[in-house]
């Protein structure tokens, strides 16, 4: 049971990380640790086939799927809300969980505390052949039901993830007409957005362009950088400081910047 | 035997608490996976206890069902995120789309 003594604390700590992780990515990684630890336990307890399947299916496929979905939706969801809709629900849930776990551990541990009646070799020898004989013998009906389940799951995922287009797709000419219409009604500039500013010491898109009065122009940097707060502040934000690095940015208006973009 | 079962029960309980406590639907889903893994460990422990492979086959079938469930569940989470812009379980109070 040395493998158990090494792996079990790691597994329990990683499972607790699932409870306390603030970001979904960290929870997914700790769940991957739990699954690899369980795979080691399977290998140590006479289940080499399940060891391989656990690594391939759970750690390889399911966790990858989770990480893909975290990449799609979870990152921008941010940390969870601090306010609780149900007051005291977390404490109550923790108490119930503790009682539930204690009841299971004590109850099941007392019922079967005899130790292993048979050695590991009884289930480890011819593991794959034995599983195949069971799967295609007495359990062949369950096996066929899993086939139907997998087909249903594939169809369900396709139906759920399919996105029906609710509005007709606009053509390029319609986009252009809409831009001119916006210019007529709201005064929104129909051309390109202004380009980022380039300073003497900084040459990247996270540096905003400067308006004639020296204030940075927020619309000149990508919106994602603005929302993440990764926009470089210009070294000098006021006019009249000659000789500083910002002085080589010629003062020009927003409209002139647009004009140069289109040329 | 009993320590393997105890570990499996501890994992199941942690998963259950996570389902109750966490707000992010993705993490709730991961906690369900943790509960399934805990039961798999119990299956393997009982298979070793009895010296036959029926428990291991049951664990294998649980893995297949979990894979199918993850595919459908993550598709549902993506659909909810697409229609509501949030995957917090507090903000999804009605099943109606």
Boltz contact constraints between the chains, C-beta under 6 A:
constraints:
  - contact:
      token1: [A, 8]
      token2: [B, 7]
      max_distance: 6.0
  - contact:
      token1: [A, 12]
      token2: [B, 10]
      max_distance: 6.0
  - contact:
      token1: [A, 15]
      token2: [B, 11]
      max_distance: 6.0
  - contact:
      token1: [A, 15]
      token2: [B, 14]
      max_distance: 6.0
  - contact:
      token1: [A, 15]
      token2: [B, 34]
      max_distance: 6.0
  - contact:
      token1: [A, 18]
      token2: [B, 18]
      max_distance: 6.0
  - contact:
      token1: [A, 19]
      token2: [B, 18]
      max_distance: 6.0
  - contact:
      token1: [A, 24]
      token2: [B, 24]
      max_distance: 6.0
  - contact:
      token1: [A, 24]
      token2: [B, 26]
      max_distance: 6.0
  - contact:
      token1: [A, 24]
      token2: [B, 27]
      max_distance: 6.0
  - contact:
      token1: [A, 27]
      token2: [B, 27]
      max_distance: 6.0
  - contact:
      token1: [A, 27]
      token2: [B, 30]
      max_distance: 6.0
  - contact:
      token1: [A, 31]
      token2: [B, 30]
      max_distance: 6.0
  - contact:
      token1: [A, 38]
      token2: [B, 37]
      max_distance: 6.0
  - contact:
      token1: [A, 38]
      token2: [B, 41]
      max_distance: 6.0
  - contact:
      token1: [A, 42]
      token2: [B, 44]
      max_distance: 6.0
  - contact:
      token1: [A, 45]
      token2: [B, 44]
      max_distance: 6.0
  - contact:
      token1: [A, 45]
      token2: [B, 48]
      max_distance: 6.0
  - contact:
      token1: [A, 46]
      token2: [B, 48]
      max_distance: 6.0
  - contact:
      token1: [A, 47]
      token2: [B, 44]
      max_distance: 6.0
  - contact:
      token1: [A, 47]
      token2: [B, 56]
      max_distance: 6.0
  - contact:
      token1: [A, 50]
      token2: [B, 56]
      max_distance: 6.0
  - contact:
      token1: [A, 50]
      token2: [B, 59]
      max_distance: 6.0
  - contact:
      token1: [A, 57]
      token2: [B, 63]
      max_distance: 6.0
  - contact:
      token1: [A, 57]
      token2: [B, 67]
      max_distance: 6.0
  - contact:
      token1: [A, 62]
      token2: [B, 70]
      max_distance: 6.0
  - contact:
      token1: [A, 65]
      token2: [B, 70]
      max_distance: 6.0
  - contact:
      token1: [A, 65]
      token2: [B, 74]
      max_distance: 6.0
  - contact:
      token1: [A, 69]
      token2: [B, 74]
      max_distance: 6.0
  - contact:
      token1: [A, 73]
      token2: [B, 81]
      max_distance: 6.0
  - contact:
      token1: [A, 73]
      token2: [B, 87]
      max_distance: 6.0
  - contact:
      token1: [A, 74]
      token2: [B, 26]
      max_distance: 6.0
  - contact:
      token1: [A, 77]
      token2: [B, 87]
      max_distance: 6.0
  - contact:
      token1: [A, 80]
      token2: [B, 23]
      max_distance: 6.0
  - contact:
      token1: [A, 80]
      token2: [B, 24]
      max_distance: 6.0
  - contact:
      token1: [A, 85]
      token2: [B, 90]
      max_distance: 6.0
  - contact:
      token1: [A, 90]
      token2: [B, 21]
      max_distance: 6.0
  - contact:
      token1: [A, 93]
      token2: [B, 17]
      max_distance: 6.0
  - contact:
      token1: [A, 93]
      token2: [B, 20]
      max_distance: 6.0
  - contact:
      token1: [A, 93]
      token2: [B, 21]
      max_distance: 6.0
  - contact:
      token1: [A, 97]
      token2: [B, 13]
      max_distance: 6.0
  - contact:
      token1: [A, 97]
      token2: [B, 16]
      max_distance: 6.0
  - contact:
      token1: [A, 97]
      token2: [B, 17]
      max_distance: 6.0
  - contact:
      token1: [A, 100]
      token2: [B, 13]
      max_distance: 6.0
  - contact:
      token1: [A, 101]
      token2: [B, 10]
      max_distance: 6.0
  - contact:
      token1: [A, 101]
      token2: [B, 13]
      max_distance: 6.0
  - contact:
      token1: [A, 104]
      token2: [B, 9]
      max_distance: 6.0
  - contact:
      token1: [A, 105]
      token2: [B, 6]
      max_distance: 6.0
  - contact:
      token1: [A, 105]
      token2: [B, 9]
      max_distance: 6.0
  - contact:
      token1: [A, 108]
      token2: [B, 5]
      max_distance: 6.0
  - contact:
      token1: [A, 109]
      token2: [B, 2]
      max_distance: 6.0
  - contact:
      token1: [A, 109]
      token2: [B, 6]
      max_distance: 6.0
  - contact:
      token1: [A, 113]
      token2: [B, 2]
      max_distance: 6.0
  - contact:
      token1: [A, 115]
      token2: [B, 1]
      max_distance: 6.0
  - contact:
      token1: [A, 116]
      token2: [B, 1]
      max_distance: 6.0
  - contact:
      token1: [A, 116]
      token2: [B, 48]
      max_distance: 6.0
  - contact:
      token1: [A, 116]
      token2: [B, 49]
      max_distance: 6.0
  - contact:
      token1: [A, 118]
      token2: [B, 51]
      max_distance: 6.0
  - contact:
      token1: [A, 122]
      token2: [B, 51]
      max_distance: 6.0
  - contact:
      token1: [A, 123]
      token2: [B, 47]
      max_distance: 6.0
  - contact:
      token1: [A, 123]
      token2: [B, 48]
      max_distance: 6.0
  - contact:
      token1: [A, 130]
      token2: [B, 53]
      max_distance: 6.0
  - contact:
      token1: [A, 131]
      token2: [B, 53]
      max_distance: 6.0
  - contact:
      token1: [A, 131]
      token2: [B, 57]
      max_distance: 6.0
  - contact:
      token1: [A, 134]
      token2: [B, 53]
      max_distance: 6.0
  - contact:
      token1: [A, 134]
      token2: [B, 57]
      max_distance: 6.0
  - contact:
      token1: [A, 139]
      token2: [B, 57]
      max_distance: 6.0
  - contact:
      token1: [A, 142]
      token2: [B, 61]
      max_distance: 6.0
  - contact:
      token1: [A, 146]
      token2: [B, 64]
      max_distance: 6.0
  - contact:
      token1: [A, 149]
      token2: [B, 68]
      max_distance: 6.0
  - contact:
      token1: [A, 150]
      token2: [B, 68]
      max_distance: 6.0
  - contact:
      token1: [A, 153]
      token2: [B, 68]
      max_distance: 6.0
  - contact:
      token1: [A, 153]
      token2: [B, 71]
      max_distance: 6.0
  - contact:
      token1: [A, 153]
      token2: [B, 72]
      max_distance: 6.0
  - contact:
      token1: [A, 156]
      token2: [B, 72]
      max_distance: 6.0
  - contact:
      token1: [A, 157]
      token2: [B, 71]
      max_distance: 6.0
  - contact:
      token1: [A, 157]
      token2: [B, 72]
      max_distance: 6.0
  - contact:
      token1: [A, 157]
      token2: [B, 75]
      max_distance: 6.0
  - contact:
      token1: [A, 160]
      token2: [B, 75]
      max_distance: 6.0
  - contact:
      token1: [A, 160]
      token2: [B, 76]
      max_distance: 6.0
  - contact:
      token1: [A, 160]
      token2: [B, 79]
      max_distance: 6.0
  - contact:
      token1: [A, 161]
      token2: [B, 75]
      max_distance: 6.0
  - contact:
      token1: [A, 161]
      token2: [B, 78]
      max_distance: 6.0
